[in-house]
């Protein structure tokens, strides 16, 4: 929920506190919060009135990157790591750190970038592990030529086939 929506929910709680007949559990159910939250709000309300439930200004350091700068950085990230001048397509936090400095003039520690990226909808991606020497044509040829011969030999010998060769349906093995 946005900060404005959260504040509106607290103001609704303040309105409901005036009805002394409603219990904390009922208010919590109506507002979709826990009973301890309603109890805390009630204490704040009795000590400071509606003003105690108003949204407080954010303290701390302001964000380093404003919305247009962040949109530019996202555009660069979407183009890919190779387009940004790296050898592979893999984005690492250190690479994002380099691009943020080079493109936007913003210095981030690479470890804090994960939190910032997650806040903007980016998630860690793990590329599938695959051997560099993998040759798809050779694999297809082996499956077409050698595997049927090996499979027939196993069946003739009465050996059980490996589990990964068994056909499986929705209802279990065929």
Secondary structure, 3 states (H helix, E strand, C coil): CCHHHHHHHHHHHHHHHCCCCCCHHHHHHHHCCCHHHHHHHHHHHHHHCHHHHCCCCCCCCCCCCCHHHHHHHHHHHHHCCCCCCCCCCCCCHHHHHHHHHHHHCCCCCHHHHHHHHHHCCCCCCCCCCCCCCCCHHHHHHHHHHHHHHHHHHHHHHCCCCCHHHCCEECCEEC
